[in-house]
Amino acid sequence: MTAALGAAALGVALRPGAAEGEEPRTDSLQDAVDATRDGGTVVIDRVWNRSRPLLVRRRLTLRFASGGALRMTADDHGIVITASGVRVVAPVIEGIGASKRGSGHGIVVRGTRDAPLDDVRISGGTLKRLPSDGVHVEYCDRFVLERTVVSSVGYAGVLLLGVVDSVVQDTVVSDVRQPAGLVNSYGITVTRDASATVAVARRSSRVRILRNRVSGVPLWEGIDTHAGDAIEIRDNTVTGCRVGIAAVPSKAVGDRSATDVAPTKLSITGNRITRSASLAAGSGILVSGSGMTVGSSLPRATGSVSGNTVTGAGGTGSAGVLVKLTRGFVVADNTVASSVDDAIRVEHSNSAVTVRDNRITKVTGDSVAIDVRSGGNDGTVVRNRIDAPARSVRVGLRFGTRDNRFLVRGNDFSAAVTREFAHGASIRR
């Protein structure tokens, strides 16, 4: 291990009697990081066994060379960053395992509500066998994670909390275990601290989730945002997850049974989502605003779901694409290649919703192409089509209650046994 100080280099000696790679009592690796001047570089070029985090408390570059790694021997974080302007290049971090519930993350970026960090970048590398999260970020502006491989984690591959103007791109997340004691888990999640109001604990906003590959989250969600604002989820591949992509509200302060902050200005586009039949029922794409009841006056979700391909989603309470409690939302140009029960489900309380130009190729189970399931919905259903053999879908467009008002025009449901079932809904042509 060397620490580069401008054009010069500083060699760091181990304490007498310590084997190479052993964590000495005086922690010479931490000493080298602490001794590096602002803007300098620390190079890790061998394996270090550690029982405590490596702390990065000033602006510097931490670079892992060939053969360099941190191997954790206790349930703790690998690296904790509390300074702006930090770069971590090609990190290699191995935890103690992900099969039992733990708290250790691979890399933590830790700002605060009152003093967010700025301009932290993690590039490349591999993080694996971590009890909790691969990358865990709290309150950071302009955070970038790119080309990193995260595998075998307990809770989340990547967790962003209160993060603004940031990006996660070209990263691979796989094998999220959700061990006993955890009620959910995520490949990538963009969230907020719901223990305080948004005036105190800000939402994550203007975050882009681009071209990532997420697989193996069998008990929960591949990509998620809780109450995010202007979150773009684009061109990702999600496989083997119970729910592919979810955009949902955050819990109400002091009442975990209620929600009060909705995701807004969403853009979920160009993603490929495949779910296997062995998993519990789950939607390919799920969008929900705040509230629980039909017609709730709480904040609604806004944005669009467009140009996605969903294969194998659905089942009880789910669909290929499901939206509820939205306002002005657009579901357009998606392909539901196969689903169970409903291909596209407009659940309830969707005001001025647009469902247009979607292609549906196979629906099993209840076999409904577009299901306006409950009430409190109004909008348009136009130019959608079932691209499948004749009579292979039971119902093309179904309205579940009278409390729905829609313009319906230019759809091709000729492959359905029953093209439309109005159930007393108000339909304009």
N, C-alpha and C positions, 0 to 999 in steps of 0.2 A: 504494500500500500504506500502510495506517495501522495503528497499534497502539493499541487503546483501553485506557486505564488508568482504570478506574472510570468516572466521568462525564466525564473529560477525554480528549483524543485527542492522540497524539504523531505528528507528521509526520516521516517518515524521508527524508532527501535522498540522492540518488545521488551517488557521487563525481564530481567535475568531469569532463566529457567522456564520461560513460557514457550510452548510449542507454537510453530507457525499456524496461524488461524485460530488459536485459542483466545478466548476473551480474557485478557489479563485483568487483575484486580484494579489496576489504575485506568483501564479502558483507553488504551492508546489510540484506538480508532476514533473514539469520541474526542480525544485530545487533539487529534489531527484536524478534525472538522472544526473544532472551536478555534484552532490556531490559524485557520485559513482566513486571509484578509477578504474584505468585501469584494465580490466579483471574481474571486479565485476559483480554482478547480481542485477537487479531491478525487483521486482515482482509486477505485477498489479493484485489486487485481488478484485476490485470492479469497478463499472461503473463510468467513468469520462466523464462528458459532457464538450466538448472543442470547442472553436471557432478558435483555431490556432494549428499549428502542434506541436507535441512532437519532440524535436530535440535531436538526438543522435550524439554526437560530439567526442566520444572516444570509444575505443574498450571495449565492454561490452555485457552482455546478458540481453535482455529484455524479461521477461517471463510472460505470462498471465496465472494466476491461474484460477480455477473454479470461475465464477462470475465476472471475470475481463474483462473490455472492454473499448474502447474509442468510444464515441458517438459524432459525429461532429454536431455542431449547425450552422455552416457556411460553405460556399463553399471553403474549404481549405483542405490540406493534413492531414492525420491522424498522420503519422510518417515520418520524414525526416532524413535519415542516411547520414552523411558526413564523416564517419570514416571507416577504414578497420577493419576486424576481428570482426564485429558485428554479434550477433546471435539474431534472433527474434523467439520466441517459442510460438506456439499456439495463434497468435494474433487474437483478435476479434475487428473489426473496422466496424462501421456503419456510412455511409455518409448521406447527406441530400436528396438523391434521384438521379435517373439517367434519368428521363424523360425530363429534360430540360438541355440544353448545359451548362457545367460548367468546372472548371479546377481542382477540388479537386481529388487527388489520395488517395488510401488507404495507401500504403507504397511507399515512394520514396527513392531510393538509388542513390545518386548524386555524382559521381566523375566528373572529367573534362578531356578535351582532353589531357592536359599536365600532369595531375596527376590522373590517374585512381585509383579507390579504388580496394581493393583486399580482397578475402575471406570473403564475406558476405553471410549469410545463413538465409533463412526464412523457418520454418518448421511448418506444420500444420496450424490450425486456419481457421477463416472465415472472409471474407471481402465482404461487400455488400452495395448496394444502394449508389454507388459512382458516382459523376457527370462525371468523366473522366476515369482513369485507376484504376484497382485493385492494381497491382504492376507495378511500373514505375522505370526502372533502366537505368542510363546513365553512361557509361564508368566505367565498373567494370570488373576485372579479377576474375575468379574462383567464380562466383556467383552461388548459388544454391537456387532454389525454389522447395519445395517438399511437397506433401500431403496437399496442401492448397485448400480451396473451395472459389471461387470467383463468385459472382452472382449479377446480376442487376447493370451493369456499363454502362456508356455512350459511351466510345470510345474503350477501350481495356481491356480485362481481365488481360493480362500480356504484357507489352511492354519492350523490351530490345533494347537499342541503343548503338552501339559501345562497345558491350560486348564480351569478349574473354574467351575461355576455361570454359564454364559455362553449366549448365543443368537446365531444367524445367521438373520435372517428377512427375507422379502420382497425378497430380493436376486436379481439376474440374473447368471448366469455363462455365457459362451459362447466358443466357439473356443479350445480349449486345444490347443496345437500339438504338444507333446512332440517337440521337435526331436531330430536325431541325437545320440546319446550319452546320452539319458535312457531308462530302462527302464520308466517308468510316468508317469502324469499323472492329475490329479484336477480335477473341478469344485470340490467342497468336501471337505476331508479333516480329520478329527479324530483326532489321533495322539499318539504319545509318542516320547521319545528312547530307542530300543532299544539304545543303546550302553552303558546302565547298567541295573541292576536297578530294580524299581519302588520299592524303599526309597530309592533315590537320585534317580531321574528318574520323577516321578509320572505316573500315567495322566491323560488327560483324563476328567473326570467331570461328570455332571449338565449336559450341553450339549444344547441344543435347536436343531434344524435345521428351521425352519418356513417353509412356503409359499414356498420359493425356486424359481426356474426355472433349470435347468441344461441346457445343450445343447452339442453339438459337442465331445465328448471321445471321438473315434473310436478311439483306441488303448488306452484304459484305462477308468477308472471315473468315473461322474458324481458320486456321493456316497459317502464312505468313512469308516469308523472302523477304526483299528488299536488293538485292546485297550482301547477306550473302556468306561467304566463308567456305566450309567444314561444312555446317549445316546438321545435321542428324535429320530427322523427322521420328520416328519409333514407331510402335505399338500403335498409338493413335486411338481413336474413335471419329469421327466427324459427328454430325447429325444436321439437321435443319439449315444449313448455305448455303447461296447462292453459294459460291465457297468453296469447302472443304479445299484444300491445294493449296497455290499459292507460287511460287518461281519466282520472277520478278526482273527487274533492278531498280535501283534508278534513280531519275530525274537528269537531267543535271544541273549543277550549272548555275543559271541565266536564265534557260529556262525550265519552267515546262511542256512544250509540248514535250520535248525530253528526252531521257534516255542515260546514258553513262557508267554505272558500272553494270555488269551482275552478277547474282548468279553463283558461281563456286563450283565444287566438291560436289555437292548435293548428299544426299542419302535420298530418300523418300521411305520407305519400310515398309511393314507389317501393313499399316494403313487400317482402315475400315471406309468408307465414305458413308453416306446415306443422300440424299437430297430429300425433299418432292416436289411433283408436284406443290404445291401452290406458290412456290418461283419463282422469275424471273430467266431467263436462266442463268446457271453458270456451269462451269466445276467441275468435282470431283477433278481432279488434273490439275493444270495449271503451265507450266514452260515456261519462256520466257527470252531470252537474250536481249541485248541492240539493239536499232535501231527501225525503223518503216517500212522500205521498204525491198522488196525482194532483197536478196543479200547484205544487209548492211555489211559494213566492221567494224562496232563497235564490242566490245567484246561479245562473245557468251556464253550462259549458258553451263555448263558441269556437268556431273554426271549421276545419274540413278534414275528411278522410277520402283520399282520392288516389287512383292509380295503383292500388295494392292488389296483390294476389293472395288469396286465402284458400288453403287446402286442409280439409279434415277437421275443422272446428265445429263447435255447436254442442248440442245435447241439452238436457234439462236446464232451463233458465239461461241459455246461452245461444249464440248464433255465430255465423261467419263474421258479420259485422253487427254490433248492437249499440244503439244510441238511446239515451234517456236524459230527461231534464236538461235539454239544450235550447238555445235560441239562435235562429238564423243559421243552423248548422247545415253543411253540405256533405252528402255521401255520393260520390260521383266517380264514374269510370273505373270502378273496381271489378275484379273478376273473382267470384266465389267458385272455385273449381270443384269443391265438394264440401258439404256440411251436413250436419245432423239436425233435423227438425226445421230450423229456419236458416235461410241463406243471409238475408238482411232483416233485422228486427228493429222496428221503431217502437220502443217499449211504451213509454208514457211521457207526457209533459214535454213534448218537443214542439216548440213554437216556430213557425215559418221554416220548417225543415224541408230540404230539397234532396230527393233521392232520384238521381238521373243517370242515364247512360251506363248502368251497371250490367254486367254479363254474369249469368248464373248457369252453370253447366250440370250440376248434380246435387240433389238434396234427398236424403233418406229420412227414415223415421216419420214424423208428422208431414214432412215434405212440403214446406211452404217456401216459395221463392222470396216474397216480400211480405212480412207479417207486421201490420200495424196492431200491435198486440193488445194494448189497453187504450185508455182514453187520454184526453187533454192534448191531442196532437192536431196540428194543422200544417199544411204546406203543399208540396207538389210531388207527384210520382210520375216522371215522364221519361220516355225513350229507353226504358229498361227492357232486357230481353232474356228469355230462357233459351240457351243454345244447347239443346239436348234432344234426344229422340222424342217423338210425339208421345204424350201421355206418361212421360217419365217423372213428372212432378205433379203432386196432388192438387195444389192450389197455387195459382200465379200470384195473386194479390189478395190478401185477407185483411179485413178490418174486424177487430175483436169486439168493439162496442159502438154505440151510436155517437159517442162523444168525440168524433173525429171529423175534420173538414179538410177536404183535399181536392186539388186539381189533378185529374188523372188523364193523361193524354199520350198517345204515340208509343205505348208499350207493346211488346210482342210476347204474349204469354200463351201462344198457340200450342206449345208443347205440354201445357198443363191439362189435367183432367177437367178442373174447374178454373177458368181464367181469372174470375174475380168473385169474391164473396163479400158483399157490402155490409151486411149485418146492420142496416139502418144508418150507416154513416152518410154524411152529407158530401156528395161527390159532384164536382163540376167537370165538364168535358171541354 
